């Protein structure tokens, strides 16, 4: 069953919420991560188990002149067993270390889900931008054709003042518009192809369907309306209350940073484990030796042996001391990873926030002035030309300017939402509510609510 089971079969339309849901539900990486977690958990059980005892069987002191087992009293059939015990608390430490290491996998899945949500959202918005741009161009196509037709009629009429170059200009604009339309269709096809990667249904229990890529639609549409995307923590980004320390404190709960916390705890166990090397490793062994009877028929006593072995870590300068020092250095190195990632996150949030503020300002400029002004200019130039009081080239320029302004405003709306998506990634929490709310509300209204009072 393809992913369009969640969408309208008639329209083949995928909303942003549907795309995210499908991508998160059918991500093979998540299944592989769970399997790896199970593997680490199983290894933790094995790590806490004593090594297998060693059994030895042998013949001892056979006379080489006759190979007779009754000839010499020292000839024995010996069966022995030996058991080694790891140094100190090495077993318990290794087991706890692996159990601790297994706790990072749910956090890694959180990071992956946040990454998938961000990636799919941006790809969906790319597809929406191309699809909506195509709609705007096709909507104005008929108008440009009408302008070209008027120019042709006016030029054919000797009374009109339209020149041949005006006719050519109108035809040229239509050709250029057609080229622009093909470019946008290329952008849409590219975005859909990239989005398709995340929408393939994955069922680990059904390998046949998993690798049936023909069941997935190659072409589909995205919704015709922009979704309402909200910032997760807008209060942290207010200019009057902004604090990098406060932002860093919130970011420390991001699953990616918490994975580093787990990694640091695991590495710290290596320090404790390395210190166990100063303790001796003990072993016990026991053996039973069977002896055959004497040639006279008298029996010989069997023999039993028991012993203890241990090593002495006396020369620690170049071994144990170095292993402890290496573990301490490795633990300190992990701390720098957390600092570096925190700095990168803060920088990225600040960069995206500043970009979002400027986009919000540009949205207001377009909504309040540019869209209206270019519309009025296009209408005025067409009226003047119709009344034989304007220039034809001015009509064409005004219409092109109006179309370009609409497309530019659309680009700003989409880029603003993509910035919101990227910012929300950094505020991913374990108990994070879903921030994608289907709505018809205008994007600039949402941004003005979040940044208008700064």
SULZI-V601798 format. One record per residue. N is the residue number from 1. RES is the residue in one letter. D_FIRST is the distance of its C-alpha to the first C-alpha in whole Angstrom. Layout:
BEGIN
n: [N,N]
res: [RES,RES]
d_first: [D_FIRST,D_FIRST]
END
This chain:
BEGIN
n: [1,2,3,4,5,6,7,8,9,10,11,12,13,14,15,16,17,18,19,20,21,22,23,24,25,26,27,28,29,30,31,32,33,34,35,36,37,38,39,40,41,42,43,44,45,46,47,48,49,50,51,52,53,54,55,56,57,58,59,60,61,62,63,64,65,66,67,68,69,70,71,72,73,74,75,76,77,78,79,80,81,82,83,84,85,86,87,88,89,90,91,92,93,94,95,96,97,98,99,100,101,102,103,104,105,106,107,108,109,110,111,112,113,114,115,116,117,118,119,120,121,122,123,124,125,126,127,128,129,130,131,132,133,134,135,136,137,138,139,140,141,142,143,144,145,146,147,148,149,150,151,152,153,154,155,156,157,158,159,160,161,162,163,164,165,166,167,168,169,170,171,172,173,174,175,176,177,178,179,180,181,182,183,184,185,186,187,188,189,190,191,192,193,194,195,196,197,198,199,200,201,202,203,204,205,206,207,208,209,210,211,212,213,214,215,216,217,218,219,220,221,222,223,224,225,226,227,228,229,230,231,232,233,234,235,236,237,238,239,240,241,242,243,244,245,246,247,248,249,250,251,252,253,254,255,256,257,258,259,260,261,262,263,264,265,266,267,268,269,270,271,272,273,274,275,276,277,278,279,280,281,282,283,284,285,286,287,288,289,290,291,292,293,294,295,296,297,298,299,300,301,302,303,304,305,306,307,308,309,310,311,312,313,314,315,316,317,318,319,320,321,322,323,324,325,326,327,328,329,330,331,332,333,334,335,336,337,338,339,340,341,342,343,344,345,346,347,348,349,350,351,352,353,354,355,356,357,358,359,360,361,362,363,364,365,366,367,368,369,370,371,372,373,374,375,376,377,378,379,380,381,382,383,384,385,386,387,388,389,390,391,392,393,394,395,396,397,398,399,400,401,402,403,404,405,406,407,408,409,410,411,412,413,414,415,416,417,418,419,420,421,422,423,424,425,426,427,428,429,430,431,432,433,434,435,436,437,438,439,440,441,442,443,444,445,446,447,448,449,450,451,452,453,454]
res: [X,X,X,X,X,X,X,X,X,X,X,X,X,X,X,X,X,X,X,X,X,X,X,X,X,X,X,X,X,X,X,X,X,X,X,X,X,X,X,X,X,X,X,X,X,X,X,X,X,X,X,X,X,X,X,X,X,X,X,X,X,X,X,X,X,X,X,X,X,X,X,X,X,X,X,X,X,X,X,X,X,X,X,X,X,X,X,X,X,X,X,X,X,X,X,X,X,X,X,X,X,X,X,X,X,X,X,X,X,X,X,X,X,X,X,X,X,X,X,X,X,X,X,X,X,X,X,X,X,X,X,X,X,X,X,X,X,X,X,X,X,X,X,X,X,X,X,X,X,X,X,X,X,X,X,X,X,X,X,X,X,X,X,X,X,X,X,X,X,X,X,X,X,X,X,X,X,X,X,X,X,X,X,X,X,X,X,X,X,X,X,X,X,X,X,X,X,X,X,X,X,X,X,X,X,X,X,X,X,X,X,X,X,X,X,X,X,X,X,X,X,X,X,X,X,X,X,X,X,X,X,X,X,X,X,X,X,X,X,X,X,X,X,X,X,X,X,X,X,X,X,X,X,X,X,X,X,X,X,X,X,X,X,X,X,X,X,X,X,X,X,X,X,X,X,X,X,X,X,X,X,X,X,X,X,X,X,X,X,X,X,X,X,X,X,X,X,X,X,X,X,X,X,X,X,X,X,X,X,X,X,X,X,X,X,X,X,X,X,X,X,X,X,X,X,X,X,X,X,X,X,X,X,X,X,X,X,X,X,X,X,X,X,X,X,X,X,X,X,X,X,X,X,X,X,X,X,X,X,X,X,X,X,X,X,X,X,X,X,X,X,X,X,X,X,X,X,X,X,X,X,X,X,X,X,X,X,X,X,X,X,X,X,X,X,X,X,X,X,X,X,X,X,X,X,X,X,X,X,X,X,X,X,X,X,X,X,X,X,X,X,X,X,X,X,X,X,X,X,X,X,X,X,X,X,X,X,X,X,X,X,X,X,X,X,X,X,X,X,X,X,X,X,X]
d_first: [0,4,7,8,7,10,12,14,12,16,17,14,16,16,18,20,19,15,16,18,16,12,15,17,14,12,16,17,20,20,19,22,24,24,25,28,29,29,31,33,34,34,37,39,39,41,43,45,46,49,49,50,53,55,57,60,62,65,68,71,75,75,78,78,81,80,77,78,76,79,82,81,80,78,75,72,69,67,64,62,60,59,57,56,55,54,56,56,53,51,48,48,48,45,43,43,42,39,38,39,37,34,34,33,29,28,30,29,25,27,28,25,23,26,25,22,22,25,24,21,23,26,23,22,25,26,24,25,29,28,26,29,32,31,31,34,36,34,36,39,39,41,43,44,44,47,49,49,50,53,54,54,56,58,59,60,62,65,66,63,63,60,60,59,57,56,54,53,52,49,48,47,46,43,43,42,40,38,38,37,34,33,33,31,28,28,28,25,23,24,23,19,19,20,18,15,16,15,12,10,8,10,10,14,14,11,13,12,8,10,12,10,11,11,7,8,11,14,16,16,19,20,22,25,27,28,27,30,30,33,35,34,38,40,43,43,43,46,49,52,50,49,49,48,49,47,44,44,44,41,39,40,38,35,33,34,37,37,35,39,41,39,40,43,44,43,45,48,47,48,52,52,51,53,56,56,57,61,61,61,59,60,60,62,63,64,66,67,70,71,75,76,79,83,84,87,84,84,81,80,78,74,73,71,70,68,67,66,65,64,64,66,64,67,66,64,65,62,60,59,60,58,55,56,56,53,51,53,52,49,48,50,48,45,47,47,43,43,45,44,40,42,44,41,39,42,43,39,39,43,42,39,41,44,41,40,43,44,41,42,45,44,42,45,47,44,44,47,49,47,45,48,50,48,47,51,52,50,51,55,55,53,56,59,58,58,61,62,63,60,59,56,55,55,52,50,50,50,47,45,46,45,41,42,42,39,37,39,39,35,35,37,35,32,34,35,31,31,34,33,30,32,34,32,31,34,34,31,32,31,31,30,29,26,28,25,27,25,29,30,33,35,35,38,39,37,39,42,42,41,44,46,49,49]
END
